[in-house]
Amino acid sequence: MNRAIALAVGISSLNVVAGDTITKSTYSGSSGLQDMAKAAGKYMGTAVDQDMKDSAALKVLKNSHDFGMLTPGNSMKWDFTEKMQNSFTFDSGDALVSLANEMGAQVRCHTLTWHSQTPQWVQSLSKQEMLSALENHITKVMTHYGDSCYAWDVANEVMGDNAQMRESFWYTTTGMDFLTTAFKTANKVKKSLGLKTKLYYNDYNTNTINAKSTAVLNMVKKLLDDGIAVDGVGFQSHFTYSDTSSAADQEQTQQANVYKNTVAACKQVDKCVGVTIWGYDDNYSWLSTKAPLPWYQPNGANTALVRKSLYDGIVAGWGGSSSSSQKSSSSTSQTNSSAWSDEHYADFGSFKRN
């Protein structure tokens, strides 16, 4: 029997020494990142969160020439949607969906089952109570958003770095039942409502063949063998380069190349359908002491955003070009000198296995 699975791969960027200058973008073409991605038959997306409250950042986000897919950083997680049992709040997620609709963009919804950002009331339940709460949560949230979601990360980071199931409250209380319940419930809702949304498993440090990626593969195969549909697997990756004494502009060149190479890899793979970076503005990156993203605000929140050379790296990855980058006169406020990367997805289309 043929089974189709979609894949999503994530990577990231680098960091700059405090006091050194950011290298600005010199790209002057009329096509944005989403325009180039669309021309290649793909999409370009970003995670969004507090930046929606920053008028200057929001102005950049609303440029549909750059982004065609939005992912909620927090607003659809359990501690935002169901802080108290069976009392649901969707305001923040609804605002993101409305913004995407205004832009003509899609939404990659994140996440239904995770060991983090889950209220304490869930963690203190008995096994059957916990599985019932999980089923109810997934049913209510998926029903609310319906086909507003291009895809759902149904389960997130359940595999430990030791290639064994993470010893989360989910696993210690229910064993593997929480994972099967999550996907069975999501599939049930999808079928009953006739949804087109894709159902993903998502994890990190699985972008190369290693013990953890093999364990994830076997876990997903087991779900499929048990007749539980999984439409895709998301790969988050964080690239860290060893601390060096190299000049900041060299680190930024290396950083731009990370973006370039990953986007180019997606472009070259027919079944890769798009790339989503985890945020676009350094000011709102979860890596608050680093500078991993394509824009920054030299004068702080609610001030004009400036494109960095990382933007040019993404442009080059999609096949565009720009002249050599120039340094900005504005200094960065970052303090860690090691090169870091901020996750993003490269969302792959279906492959088949017998």
C-alpha positions as a printed NumPy array, in Angstrom:
array([[  0.   ,   0.   ,   0.   ],
       [  1.316,   3.469,  -0.881],
       [  1.382,   6.055,   1.871],
       [  2.183,   9.72 ,   1.2  ],
       [  4.008,  11.861,   3.748],
       [  5.   ,  15.531,   3.498],
       [  8.208,  16.789,   5.054],
       [  9.125,  20.144,   6.59 ],
       [ 12.747,  21.046,   7.268],
       [ 13.968,  23.917,   9.479],
       [ 17.262,  25.8  ,   9.737],
       [ 18.635,  29.088,  11.057],
       [ 21.226,  31.829,  11.043],
       [ 24.092,  33.546,  12.868],
       [ 25.045,  36.143,  15.464],
       [ 27.056,  39.339,  15.521],
       [ 29.577,  40.769,  17.993],
       [ 28.277,  43.674,  20.083],
       [ 29.259,  47.068,  18.726],
       [ 29.957,  45.86 ,  15.201],
       [ 27.827,  47.135,  12.366],
       [ 25.053,  45.234,  10.652],
       [ 25.571,  44.578,   6.95 ],
       [ 22.588,  46.01 ,   5.106],
       [ 20.803,  44.551,   2.116],
       [ 21.628,  46.029,  -1.261],
       [ 18.907,  44.194,  -3.148],
       [ 16.988,  46.681,  -5.289],
       [ 14.811,  44.411,  -7.41 ],
       [ 11.045,  44.793,  -7.575],
       [ 10.259,  41.164,  -6.681],
       [  9.944,  40.187,  -3.03 ],
       [ 10.772,  36.877,  -1.374],
       [  7.269,  35.477,  -1.819],
       [  7.218,  36.608,  -5.451],
       [ 10.409,  34.639,  -6.101],
       [  9.191,  31.639,  -4.138],
       [  5.889,  31.652,  -6.015],
       [  7.717,  31.856,  -9.342],
       [  9.526,  28.679,  -8.285],
       [  6.226,  27.018,  -7.369],
       [  6.884,  27.406,  -3.612],
       [  5.92 ,  29.755,  -0.773],
       [  7.894,  31.995,   1.606],
       [  6.612,  32.322,   5.164],
       [  7.402,  33.617,   8.622],
       [  6.379,  33.011,  12.208],
       [  4.627,  35.987,  13.818],
       [  3.877,  36.945,  17.399],
       [  4.462,  40.211,  19.292],
       [  5.571,  41.866,  16.053],
       [  1.88 ,  42.143,  15.136],
       [  1.613,  44.853,  17.828],
       [  4.51 ,  46.873,  16.403],
       [  3.197,  49.206,  13.701],
       [  6.521,  49.389,  11.857],
       [  7.085,  45.624,  11.975],
       [  3.488,  45.009,  10.931],
       [  3.963,  47.212,   7.889],
       [  6.802,  44.97 ,   6.706],
       [  4.837,  41.822,   7.512],
       [  1.853,  43.005,   5.486],
       [  3.976,  43.199,   2.35 ],
       [  2.548,  40.173,   0.592],
       [  5.409,  40.346,  -1.913],
       [  7.675,  38.974,   0.84 ],
       [  5.449,  36.516,   2.75 ],
       [  2.731,  34.108,   1.676],
       [  2.543,  31.879,   4.786],
       [  2.158,  32.901,   8.454],
       [  2.804,  30.679,  11.485],
       [  1.643,  31.699,  14.992],
       [  4.585,  31.76 ,  17.374],
       [  2.376,  31.341,  20.442],
       [ -1.239,  32.305,  19.84 ],
       [ -2.541,  28.814,  19.   ],
       [ -0.662,  26.941,  21.738],
       [ -2.599,  25.362,  24.602],
       [ -1.733,  28.021,  27.217],
       [ -3.215,  30.653,  24.903],
       [ -6.307,  28.785,  23.734],
       [ -7.408,  26.791,  26.816],
       [ -5.858,  28.164,  30.013],
       [ -8.816,  26.859,  32.024],
       [-10.388,  23.504,  31.244],
       [-12.964,  23.691,  28.465],
       [-12.834,  27.501,  28.434],
       [-11.455,  28.51 ,  25.049],
       [-10.052,  31.826,  23.862],
       [ -9.187,  32.339,  20.208],
       [ -8.743,  36.117,  19.986],
       [ -4.995,  36.147,  19.28 ],
       [ -5.151,  33.315,  16.768],
       [ -8.186,  34.865,  15.085],
       [ -6.267,  38.118,  14.68 ],
       [ -3.47 ,  36.262,  12.895],
       [ -5.941,  34.479,  10.609],
       [ -7.604,  37.811,   9.801],
       [ -4.23 ,  39.316,   8.963],
       [ -3.401,  36.377,   6.697],
       [ -6.749,  36.749,   4.948],
       [ -6.083,  40.457,   4.468],
       [ -2.708,  39.642,   2.919],
       [ -3.99 ,  36.753,   0.844],
       [ -1.584,  34.501,   2.777],
       [ -2.031,  31.007,   4.249],
       [ -1.61 ,  29.951,   7.89 ],
       [  0.482,  27.061,   9.201],
       [ -1.146,  26.385,  12.596],
       [  1.121,  25.507,  15.545],
       [  0.673,  23.444,  17.77 ],
       [ -1.922,  21.048,  19.288],
       [  0.226,  18.769,  21.496],
       [  3.474,  19.848,  23.173],
       [  5.234,  19.249,  26.476],
       [  5.786,  22.997,  26.904],
       [  3.262,  25.823,  27.252],
       [  0.581,  23.412,  28.444],
       [ -1.382,  24.512,  31.556],
       [ -0.733,  22.835,  34.891],
       [ -4.318,  21.6  ,  35.077],
       [ -3.608,  19.301,  32.114],
       [ -0.409,  17.975,  33.641],
       [ -2.118,  16.969,  36.903],
       [ -4.827,  14.81 ,  35.281],
       [ -5.04 ,  11.017,  35.392],
       [ -4.362,   9.051,  32.226],
       [ -7.949,   8.805,  31.044],
       [ -8.705,  12.389,  32.045],
       [ -5.632,  13.587,  30.188],
       [ -6.486,  11.71 ,  26.99 ],
       [-10.07 ,  12.98 ,  27.184],
       [ -8.841,  16.561,  27.641],
       [ -6.472,  16.142,  24.703],
       [ -9.236,  14.842,  22.463],
       [-11.532,  17.68 ,  23.504],
       [ -8.826,  20.313,  22.975],
       [ -7.888,  19.132,  19.495],
       [-11.536,  18.809,  18.48 ],
       [-12.512,  22.294,  19.691],
       [ -9.445,  24.091,  18.303],
       [ -9.443,  22.376,  14.911],
       [-13.189,  22.887,  14.565],
       [-12.827,  26.587,  15.34 ],
       [-10.116,  27.215,  12.751],
       [-11.352,  24.768,  10.134],
       [ -9.714,  25.234,   6.765],
       [ -8.105,  28.502,   7.871],
       [ -5.103,  26.254,   8.558],
       [ -2.992,  25.091,   5.639],
       [ -1.498,  22.593,   8.09 ],
       [ -1.487,  21.707,  11.794],
       [  1.51 ,  20.591,  13.826],
       [ -0.523,  17.943,  15.631],
       [  2.317,  16.793,  17.883],
       [  5.507,  18.722,  18.589],
       [  8.892,  17.515,  19.886],
       [  7.798,  14.279,  21.555],
       [ 11.12 ,  12.545,  20.821],
       [ 14.029,  13.167,  23.185],
       [ 17.533,  14.028,  22.04 ],
       [ 18.587,  10.546,  23.225],
       [ 16.349,   8.989,  20.521],
       [ 13.929,   7.8  ,  23.191],
       [ 10.472,   9.193,  23.822],
       [ 10.746,  12.46 ,  25.75 ],
       [  9.952,  11.918,  29.441],
       [  7.218,  14.55 ,  29.366],
       [  4.082,  14.505,  31.477],
       [  2.287,  13.224,  28.372],
       [  4.505,  10.163,  28.066],
       [  4.948,   9.396,  31.777],
       [  1.168,   9.511,  32.278],
       [ -0.15 ,   7.898,  29.088],
       [  2.739,   6.144,  27.377],
       [  2.327,   6.309,  23.597],
       [ -1.437,   6.73 ,  23.897],
       [ -1.253,  10.53 ,  23.846],
       [  0.436,  10.485,  20.438],
       [ -2.013,   8.043,  18.869],
       [ -4.937,   9.895,  20.452],
       [ -3.694,  13.203,  19.06 ],
       [ -3.433,  11.961,  15.473],
       [ -6.573,   9.845,  15.624],
       [ -8.542,  12.831,  16.898],
       [ -7.065,  15.228,  14.34 ],
       [ -7.876,  12.795,  11.536],
       [-11.402,  12.337,  12.873],
       [-12.015,  16.095,  12.907],
       [-10.465,  16.489,   9.476],
       [-12.716,  13.799,   8.046],
       [-15.911,  14.878,   9.785],
       [-15.543,  18.505,   8.685],
       [-14.137,  17.694,   5.25 ],
       [-11.021,  19.751,   5.922],
       [ -8.071,  20.032,   3.538],
       [ -5.59 ,  20.894,   6.277],
       [ -2.426,  18.76 ,   6.477],
       [ -1.544,  16.956,   9.706],
       [  2.144,  17.107,  10.687],
       [  4.491,  15.725,  13.286],
       [  7.206,  18.269,  14.098],
       [ 10.632,  17.984,  15.756],
       [ 14.178,  19.378,  15.802],
       [ 17.691,  17.964,  15.277],
       [ 16.353,  15.525,  12.721],
       [ 17.628,  17.234,   9.575],
       [ 20.463,  14.713,   9.231],
       [ 20.46 ,  10.927,   9.487],
       [ 21.123,  10.26 ,  13.165],
       [ 19.688,   8.247,  16.051],
       [ 16.946,  10.778,  16.725],
       [ 15.849,  11.154,  13.093],
       [ 15.769,   7.36 ,  12.756],
       [ 13.649,   7.119,  15.899],
       [ 11.23 ,   9.733,  14.549],
       [ 11.04 ,   7.897,  11.231],
       [ 10.231,   4.635,  12.979],
       [  7.664,   6.342,  15.181],
       [  5.85 ,   7.813,  12.188],
       [  6.046,   4.493,  10.325],
       [  4.407,   2.828,  13.325],
       [  1.534,   5.33 ,  13.222],
       [  1.092,   4.671,   9.508],
       [  1.268,   0.899,   9.982],
       [ -1.481,   1.238,  12.586],
       [ -3.674,   2.995,  10.037],
       [ -3.243,   6.473,  11.541],
       [ -2.653,   9.067,   8.832],
       [  0.257,  11.504,   9.144],
       [  0.469,  13.92 ,   6.231],
       [  3.887,  15.32 ,   6.983],
       [  6.939,  15.589,   9.216],
       [  8.397,  18.965,  10.154],
       [ 12.157,  19.35 ,  10.577],
       [ 13.372,  22.252,  12.717],
       [ 17.088,  22.918,  12.709],
       [ 19.362,  25.269,  14.609],
       [ 22.842,  25.714,  13.203],
       [ 25.57 ,  26.807,  15.616],
       [ 29.054,  27.561,  14.379],
       [ 32.009,  27.519,  16.779],
       [ 33.037,  30.815,  18.319],
       [ 35.748,  32.482,  16.263],
       [ 37.625,  35.761,  16.182],
       [ 36.443,  36.489,  12.651],
       [ 35.115,  39.923,  11.805],
       [ 31.374,  40.464,  12.084],
       [ 30.995,  40.984,   8.34 ],
       [ 32.509,  37.529,   7.725],
       [ 30.035,  35.995,  10.174],
       [ 27.188,  37.796,   8.454],
       [ 28.352,  36.501,   5.084],
       [ 28.357,  32.997,   6.524],
       [ 24.93 ,  33.658,   7.989],
       [ 23.54 ,  34.806,   4.636],
       [ 24.976,  31.673,   3.022],
       [ 23.027,  29.484,   5.482],
       [ 19.821,  31.091,   4.275],
       [ 20.911,  30.94 ,   0.657],
       [ 21.854,  27.267,   0.735],
       [ 18.708,  26.142,   2.514],
       [ 16.36 ,  28.08 ,   0.265],
       [ 18.28 ,  26.892,  -2.797],
       [ 17.959,  23.293,  -1.594],
       [ 14.197,  23.72 ,  -1.296],
       [ 14.038,  25.239,  -4.75 ],
       [ 15.953,  22.32 ,  -6.236],
       [ 13.689,  19.654,  -4.682],
       [ 10.423,  19.283,  -6.581],
       [  8.516,  18.112,  -3.528],
       [  9.615,  21.002,  -1.324],
       [  6.661,  23.389,  -1.294],
       [  8.048,  26.292,   0.727],
       [ 10.229,  27.814,   3.441],
       [  9.15 ,  29.493,   6.688],
       [ 11.633,  31.394,   8.857],
       [ 10.923,  31.645,  12.589],
       [ 10.356,  35.396,  12.639],
       [ 11.641,  38.204,  10.443],
       [ 12.649,  41.024,  12.844],
       [ 15.592,  40.643,  15.264],
       [ 13.744,  42.801,  17.783],
       [ 11.172,  40.027,  18.284],
       [ 13.322,  36.936,  17.861],
       [ 13.079,  34.312,  20.625],
       [ 16.886,  34.399,  20.437],
       [ 16.819,  37.775,  22.169],
       [ 20.606,  38.167,  22.514],
       [ 21.35 ,  37.308,  18.887],
       [ 20.702,  38.71 ,  15.412],
       [ 19.38 ,  35.816,  13.325],
       [ 16.713,  37.382,  11.106],
       [ 16.52 ,  39.322,   7.794],
       [ 15.308,  42.641,   9.279],
       [ 16.225,  44.689,  12.351],
       [ 15.121,  47.914,  14.024],
       [ 18.236,  50.014,  14.737],
       [ 16.19 ,  52.483,  16.773],
       [ 14.067,  49.957,  18.641],
       [ 10.405,  48.961,  18.656],
       [  7.889,  50.867,  16.531],
       [ 10.627,  52.392,  14.405],
       [ 11.54 ,  51.695,  10.798],
       [ 12.864,  48.239,   9.923],
       [ 16.045,  47.848,   7.88 ],
       [ 16.734,  44.884,   5.61 ],
       [ 19.979,  43.038,   6.32 ],
       [ 22.29 ,  41.074,   4.05 ],
       [ 20.445,  37.958,   5.182],
       [ 17.576,  39.109,   2.98 ],
       [ 19.971,  39.036,   0.04 ],
       [ 20.938,  35.483,   0.983],
       [ 17.298,  34.41 ,   0.698],
       [ 16.995,  36.3  ,  -2.59 ],
       [ 20.035,  34.438,  -3.92 ],
       [ 18.579,  31.141,  -2.739],
       [ 15.456,  31.735,  -4.812],
       [ 17.652,  32.606,  -7.778],
       [ 17.732,  36.395,  -7.517],
       [ 20.818,  38.562,  -7.183],
       [ 22.024,  41.809,  -5.63 ],
       [ 25.215,  43.833,  -5.611],
       [ 27.702,  43.483,  -2.765],
       [ 26.246,  44.37 ,   0.628],
       [ 27.181,  47.536,   2.512],
       [ 27.533,  48.093,   6.245],
       [ 25.004,  50.138,   8.202],
       [ 26.208,  52.959,  10.436],
       [ 23.958,  51.61 ,  13.214],
       [ 25.572,  49.384,  15.809],
       [ 23.984,  46.169,  17.021],
       [ 23.092,  45.558,  20.646],
       [ 23.781,  41.837,  20.588],
       [ 26.303,  40.505,  23.106],
       [ 27.053,  36.901,  22.16 ],
       [ 29.781,  36.513,  19.563],
       [ 29.141,  32.941,  18.51 ],
       [ 27.355,  32.211,  15.253],
       [ 23.807,  30.942,  15.849],
       [ 20.811,  29.967,  13.808],
       [ 17.1  ,  30.575,  14.23 ],
       [ 14.816,  27.785,  13.121],
       [ 12.711,  27.719,  10.018],
       [ 10.771,  25.166,   8.066],
       [ 11.351,  24.072,   4.528],
       [  8.019,  22.386,   3.9  ],
       [  8.283,  19.398,   1.592],
       [  5.511,  17.842,  -0.444],
       [  4.553,  14.19 ,  -0.448],
       [  6.79 ,  11.23 ,  -1.005],
       [  5.627,   7.646,  -1.103],
       [  6.807,   4.473,   0.529],
       [  5.462,   0.978,  -0.041]])
